[in-house]
Amino acid sequence: MFKWSKDLETGVPFIDAQHKMLLKTINILEEIVEDDGVDTVKMESVISFLIWYSNHHFSTEEECFFKARCPFHELNKRQHQSFIRMVEEAKERFFRLKESGGDLKGFALELKRELSEWLVGHILKVDMRVKDYDVSVCYAGPSRSSG
């Protein structure tokens, strides 16, 4: 099971709270993998959360990077787009496997691995970069035109 640590904190509480939600989802995937059978309702909830997360979290985080004038804003956006593609592919694969009676446990294990790598790699290599800029602007209302 993943545990949150100070090493993963960006200094922006609402971003950190959303990252913790992703960590919790990874832990749910671990529970799914450890269970005898795969709970497809739980898996559908994980997929639904990942779709929500990739829309909501990424837009708020990108807004923060933009407002803080963090030069890693575009890199952050590109990596988010890659995550969104991964989630879309995972969704399609899950429903194909569910319908065909395929290896859902193997799918859950692979998705857990991909998300774990994302969580640690993206947060530590990209999201932490925002710490070096004025994150107080992240708390102001929306006013972006970054496209």
Backbone as CSV, one residue per row, in Angstrom:
resi,resn,N_x,N_y,N_z,CA_x,CA_y,CA_z,C_x,C_y,C_z
1,MET,0.842,-1.191,0.000,0.000,0.000,0.000,0.883,1.249,0.000
2,PHE,0.477,2.203,-0.788,1.150,3.499,-0.829,0.775,4.309,0.401
3,LYS,1.725,5.024,0.927,1.455,5.957,2.016,1.926,7.340,1.587
4,TRP,1.155,8.341,1.925,1.509,9.722,1.616,2.714,10.119,2.455
5,SER,3.594,10.895,1.868,4.730,11.416,2.626,4.945,12.884,2.270
6,LYS,5.646,13.564,3.124,5.947,14.985,2.902,6.704,15.197,1.590
7,ASP,7.436,14.169,1.155,8.200,14.266,-0.095,7.299,14.501,-1.306
8,LEU,6.010,14.191,-1.173,5.077,14.334,-2.287,4.307,15.649,-2.239
9,GLU,4.547,16.472,-1.227,3.795,17.721,-1.083,4.330,18.806,-2.001
10,THR,3.408,19.433,-2.706,3.777,20.494,-3.644,3.792,21.870,-2.981
11,GLY,3.173,21.970,-1.808,3.043,23.275,-1.154,1.724,23.953,-1.488
12,VAL,0.907,23.302,-2.305,-0.416,23.822,-2.651,-1.425,22.810,-2.099
13,PRO,-2.065,23.137,-0.964,-2.911,22.147,-0.284,-3.985,21.493,-1.141
14,PHE,-4.659,22.248,-2.006,-5.721,21.611,-2.791,-5.152,20.650,-3.836
15,ILE,-3.965,20.920,-4.333,-3.319,19.990,-5.263,-2.880,18.744,-4.506
16,ASP,-2.297,18.935,-3.329,-1.871,17.790,-2.525,-3.072,16.919,-2.141
17,ALA,-4.200,17.539,-1.818,-5.407,16.773,-1.460,-5.859,15.917,-2.639
18,GLN,-5.780,16.470,-3.840,-6.173,15.709,-5.030,-5.179,14.589,-5.316
19,HIS,-3.899,14.838,-5.092,-2.899,13.781,-5.260,-3.166,12.648,-4.263
20,LYS,-3.570,13.002,-3.056,-3.894,11.976,-2.051,-5.063,11.123,-2.505
21,MET,-6.003,11.720,-3.224,-7.135,10.960,-3.759,-6.649,9.925,-4.779
22,LEU,-5.680,10.310,-5.594,-5.119,9.368,-6.556,-4.399,8.242,-5.828
23,LEU,-3.667,8.584,-4.792,-2.968,7.580,-3.997,-3.973,6.584,-3.396
24,LYS,-5.077,7.092,-2.897,-6.119,6.221,-2.335,-6.665,5.283,-3.411
25,THR,-6.827,5.775,-4.612,-7.317,4.959,-5.719,-6.323,3.858,-6.072
26,ILE,-5.047,4.175,-6.034,-4.015,3.159,-6.279,-4.110,2.074,-5.220
27,ASN,-4.353,2.465,-3.972,-4.496,1.487,-2.901,-5.749,0.633,-3.083
28,ILE,-6.810,1.216,-3.622,-8.018,0.436,-3.928,-7.694,-0.611,-4.998
29,LEU,-6.903,-0.222,-5.999,-6.488,-1.187,-7.022,-5.689,-2.328,-6.402
30,GLU,-4.868,-2.012,-5.432,-4.102,-3.066,-4.759,-5.045,-4.031,-4.043
31,GLU,-6.075,-3.490,-3.403,-7.073,-4.351,-2.748,-7.761,-5.239,-3.775
32,ILE,-8.104,-4.669,-4.924,-8.762,-5.438,-5.987,-7.867,-6.589,-6.422
33,VAL,-6.580,-6.318,-6.589,-5.626,-7.336,-7.026,-5.490,-8.431,-5.972
34,GLU,-5.520,-8.053,-4.698,-5.333,-9.025,-3.622,-6.571,-9.878,-3.373
35,ASP,-7.761,-9.401,-3.750,-8.987,-10.181,-3.566,-8.976,-11.402,-4.488
36,ASP,-9.779,-12.407,-4.115,-9.846,-13.633,-4.926,-10.350,-13.350,-6.335
37,GLY,-11.468,-12.660,-6.429,-12.006,-12.305,-7.737,-11.911,-10.804,-7.920
38,VAL,-12.147,-10.337,-9.120,-12.092,-8.903,-9.380,-13.504,-8.328,-9.252
39,ASP,-13.648,-7.369,-8.360,-14.923,-6.686,-8.157,-15.073,-5.669,-9.292
40,THR,-15.908,-6.009,-10.281,-16.030,-5.147,-11.455,-16.687,-3.809,-11.117
41,VAL,-17.545,-3.791,-10.093,-18.153,-2.522,-9.683,-17.077,-1.595,-9.120
42,LYS,-16.188,-2.163,-8.309,-15.069,-1.375,-7.773,-14.170,-0.881,-8.905
43,MET,-13.917,-1.764,-9.877,-13.066,-1.378,-11.009,-13.714,-0.253,-11.811
44,GLU,-15.021,-0.330,-12.022,-15.712,0.737,-12.742,-15.627,2.044,-11.975
45,SER,-15.690,1.963,-10.647,-15.543,3.174,-9.821,-14.149,3.769,-9.973
46,VAL,-13.149,2.914,-10.031,-11.768,3.385,-10.223,-11.648,4.095,-11.570
47,ILE,-12.174,3.477,-12.615,-12.105,4.074,-13.954,-12.841,5.413,-13.967
48,SER,-14.033,5.461,-13.365,-14.808,6.714,-13.310,-14.046,7.799,-12.563
49,PHE,-13.423,7.415,-11.446,-12.636,8.395,-10.700,-11.492,8.927,-11.556
50,LEU,-10.788,8.043,-12.253,-9.639,8.474,-13.057,-10.060,9.442,-14.155
51,ILE,-11.233,9.226,-14.719,-11.743,10.153,-15.737,-12.040,11.506,-15.087
52,TRP,-12.719,11.483,-13.943,-13.002,12.734,-13.225,-11.695,13.431,-12.863
53,TYR,-10.761,12.670,-12.292,-9.481,13.211,-11.829,-8.737,13.882,-12.975
54,SER,-8.698,13.210,-14.114,-7.933,13.763,-15.233,-8.574,15.040,-15.773
55,ASN,-9.850,15.206,-15.564,-10.499,16.458,-15.975,-10.379,17.536,-14.898
56,HIS,-10.769,17.215,-13.698,-10.823,18.213,-12.625,-9.429,18.581,-12.100
57,HIS,-8.686,17.587,-11.687,-7.375,17.865,-11.086,-6.440,18.547,-12.073
58,PHE,-6.384,18.033,-13.290,-5.443,18.601,-14.241,-5.773,20.047,-14.552
59,SER,-7.038,20.368,-14.680,-7.380,21.767,-14.987,-7.015,22.683,-13.824
60,THR,-7.239,22.259,-12.589,-6.879,23.118,-11.448,-5.368,23.227,-11.297
61,GLU,-4.676,22.123,-11.509,-3.217,22.154,-11.388,-2.593,22.995,-12.496
62,GLU,-3.081,22.838,-13.705,-2.550,23.629,-14.818,-2.817,25.116,-14.601
63,GLU,-3.973,25.431,-14.058,-4.302,26.821,-13.730,-3.292,27.378,-12.730
64,CYS,-2.968,26.583,-11.731,-2.001,27.008,-10.714,-0.623,27.244,-11.343
65,PHE,-0.160,26.306,-12.144,1.147,26.467,-12.802,1.159,27.735,-13.659
66,PHE,0.069,27.960,-14.370,-0.027,29.135,-15.237,0.023,30.420,-14.405
67,LYS,-0.804,30.491,-13.376,-0.853,31.697,-12.542,0.471,31.959,-11.833
68,ALA,1.153,30.886,-11.440,2.434,31.028,-10.741,3.572,31.338,-11.716
69,ARG,3.241,31.395,-13.001,4.230,31.639,-14.050,5.377,30.626,-14.008
70,CYS,4.994,29.397,-13.721,5.972,28.313,-13.662,6.347,27.916,-15.092
71,PRO,7.631,27.934,-15.418,8.051,27.621,-16.784,7.813,26.157,-17.180
72,PHE,7.396,25.340,-16.231,7.130,23.926,-16.514,5.657,23.688,-16.836
73,HIS,4.924,24.768,-17.019,3.491,24.693,-17.307,3.199,23.824,-18.536
74,GLU,3.895,24.052,-19.629,3.640,23.295,-20.860,4.034,21.825,-20.708
75,LEU,5.154,21.551,-20.060,5.567,20.171,-19.803,4.497,19.469,-18.965
76,ASN,3.994,20.156,-17.960,2.946,19.614,-17.100,1.707,19.258,-17.932
77,LYS,1.309,20.174,-18.805,0.142,19.929,-19.669,0.357,18.721,-20.574
78,ARG,1.540,18.612,-21.166,1.830,17.480,-22.060,1.764,16.157,-21.291
79,GLN,2.311,16.153,-20.089,2.262,14.921,-19.307,0.829,14.590,-18.900
80,HIS,0.045,15.601,-18.621,-1.366,15.369,-18.300,-2.091,14.773,-19.509
81,GLN,-1.793,15.278,-20.689,-2.425,14.742,-21.896,-2.071,13.265,-22.083
82,SER,-0.849,12.922,-21.752,-0.416,11.528,-21.832,-1.198,10.667,-20.828
83,PHE,-1.410,11.181,-19.634,-2.180,10.471,-18.612,-3.616,10.267,-19.091
84,ILE,-4.199,11.308,-19.672,-5.575,11.223,-20.166,-5.687,10.123,-21.220
85,ARG,-4.715,10.039,-22.125,-4.716,8.969,-23.127,-4.627,7.597,-22.456
86,MET,-3.772,7.481,-21.439,-3.628,6.220,-20.723,-4.959,5.815,-20.085
87,VAL,-5.660,6.780,-19.483,-6.935,6.494,-18.827,-7.988,6.083,-19.855
88,GLU,-8.030,6.766,-20.979,-8.990,6.404,-22.029,-8.728,4.984,-22.542
89,GLU,-7.459,4.662,-22.747,-7.105,3.308,-23.186,-7.465,2.277,-22.123
90,ALA,-7.228,2.622,-20.853,-7.558,1.714,-19.755,-9.061,1.472,-19.699
91,LYS,-9.832,2.516,-19.877,-11.294,2.389,-19.860,-11.756,1.434,-20.962
92,GLU,-11.276,1.661,-22.170,-11.654,0.801,-23.295,-11.239,-0.641,-23.051
93,ARG,-10.032,-0.830,-22.560,-9.519,-2.179,-22.300,-10.317,-2.875,-21.207
94,PHE,-10.632,-2.143,-20.155,-11.409,-2.723,-19.056,-12.738,-3.264,-19.569
95,PHE,-13.459,-2.447,-20.323,-14.775,-2.884,-20.788,-14.676,-4.033,-21.797
96,ARG,-13.630,-4.037,-22.600,-13.407,-5.171,-23.513,-13.157,-6.452,-22.722
97,LEU,-12.280,-6.358,-21.722,-11.955,-7.532,-20.904,-13.169,-8.001,-20.105
98,LYS,-13.915,-7.063,-19.583,-15.106,-7.413,-18.802,-16.105,-8.171,-19.681
99,GLU,-16.302,-7.665,-20.879,-17.255,-8.280,-21.805,-16.801,-9.655,-22.278
100,SER,-15.499,-9.808,-22.491,-14.980,-11.070,-23.037,-14.566,-12.068,-21.961
101,GLY,-14.645,-11.662,-20.688,-14.201,-12.566,-19.615,-12.688,-12.665,-19.549
102,GLY,-12.014,-11.603,-19.962,-10.538,-11.576,-19.978,-9.931,-11.421,-18.596
103,ASP,-8.630,-11.267,-18.557,-7.853,-11.215,-17.315,-7.956,-9.849,-16.639
104,LEU,-9.000,-9.661,-15.860,-9.200,-8.382,-15.170,-8.195,-8.180,-14.038
105,LYS,-7.769,-9.264,-13.418,-6.780,-9.144,-12.339,-5.451,-8.632,-12.897
106,GLY,-5.046,-9.191,-14.027,-3.821,-8.721,-14.678,-3.954,-7.273,-15.108
107,PHE,-5.132,-6.914,-15.599,-5.409,-5.531,-15.988,-5.290,-4.604,-14.782
108,ALA,-5.905,-4.983,-13.654,-5.861,-4.159,-12.439,-4.424,-3.991,-11.944
109,LEU,-3.654,-5.069,-12.015,-2.253,-5.017,-11.585,-1.445,-4.072,-12.469
110,GLU,-1.656,-4.160,-13.781,-0.938,-3.292,-14.715,-1.340,-1.826,-14.522
111,LEU,-2.643,-1.581,-14.337,-3.108,-0.210,-14.119,-2.533,0.349,-12.826
112,LYS,-2.476,-0.459,-11.782,-1.887,-0.027,-10.514,-0.424,0.360,-10.718
113,ARG,0.301,-0.456,-11.469,1.720,-0.161,-11.726,1.870,1.153,-12.488
114,GLU,1.059,1.335,-13.540,1.143,2.565,-14.334,0.810,3.798,-13.493
115,LEU,-0.227,3.693,-12.676,-0.617,4.833,-11.834,0.424,5.118,-10.763
116,SER,1.008,4.076,-10.208,2.052,4.257,-9.191,3.261,4.968,-9.780
117,GLU,3.656,4.534,-10.975,4.782,5.191,-11.649,4.448,6.648,-11.949
118,TRP,3.223,6.890,-12.370,2.777,8.247,-12.654,2.834,9.093,-11.387
119,LEU,2.237,8.588,-10.320,2.137,9.353,-9.080,3.519,9.805,-8.616
120,VAL,4.419,8.871,-8.519,5.752,9.213,-8.021,6.534,10.015,-9.058
121,GLY,6.572,9.537,-10.283,7.363,10.202,-11.326,6.879,11.599,-11.646
122,HIS,5.597,11.762,-11.865,5.082,13.072,-12.258,5.153,14.071,-11.106
123,ILE,4.723,13.666,-9.945,4.725,14.607,-8.819,6.156,15.028,-8.481
124,LEU,7.047,14.055,-8.369,8.412,14.385,-7.955,9.219,15.102,-9.034
125,LYS,8.918,14.821,-10.298,9.714,15.412,-11.372,9.115,16.676,-11.964
126,VAL,7.801,16.841,-11.876,7.171,18.000,-12.518,6.418,18.856,-11.498
127,ASP,5.474,18.252,-10.799,4.622,19.045,-9.903,5.405,19.784,-8.825
128,MET,6.476,19.193,-8.348,7.274,19.841,-7.305,7.914,21.142,-7.786
129,ARG,8.056,21.297,-9.084,8.695,22.489,-9.636,7.914,23.755,-9.316
130,VAL,6.609,23.632,-9.084,5.792,24.814,-8.800,6.160,25.435,-7.452
131,LYS,6.781,24.652,-6.571,7.188,25.142,-5.246,8.115,26.360,-5.335
132,ASP,8.879,26.423,-6.397,9.864,27.491,-6.551,9.258,28.812,-7.016
133,TYR,7.938,28.840,-7.181,7.266,30.038,-7.690,6.203,30.483,-6.697
134,ASP,5.583,31.593,-6.967,4.605,32.175,-6.050,3.279,31.425,-6.136
135,VAL,3.130,30.402,-5.289,1.909,29.597,-5.333,0.730,30.286,-4.654
136,SER,0.962,31.407,-4.002,-0.161,32.130,-3.392,-1.169,32.565,-4.454
137,VAL,-0.707,32.760,-5.683,-1.616,33.159,-6.762,-2.566,32.027,-7.147
138,CYS,-2.253,30.823,-6.720,-3.106,29.676,-7.032,-4.444,29.751,-6.313
139,TYR,-4.525,30.583,-5.293,-5.751,30.676,-4.505,-6.699,31.750,-5.016
140,ALA,-6.276,32.528,-5.999,-7.143,33.542,-6.584,-8.139,32.858,-7.516
141,GLY,-9.198,33.522,-7.821,-10.224,32.961,-8.707,-9.701,32.758,-10.106
142,PRO,-10.450,32.016,-10.932,-9.991,31.743,-12.305,-9.907,33.009,-13.129
143,SER,-8.826,33.097,-13.883,-8.649,34.262,-14.770,-7.621,33.938,-15.836
144,ARG,-7.705,32.742,-16.376,-6.681,32.268,-17.299,-7.120,32.376,-18.740
145,SER,-6.146,32.623,-19.570,-6.388,32.562,-21.016,-5.217,31.876,-21.670
146,SER,-4.769,30.750,-21.059,-3.562,30.061,-21.556,-3.853,29.078,-22.670
147,GLY,-5.123,28.749,-22.891,-5.453,27.847,-23.988,-5.265,26.458,-23.723
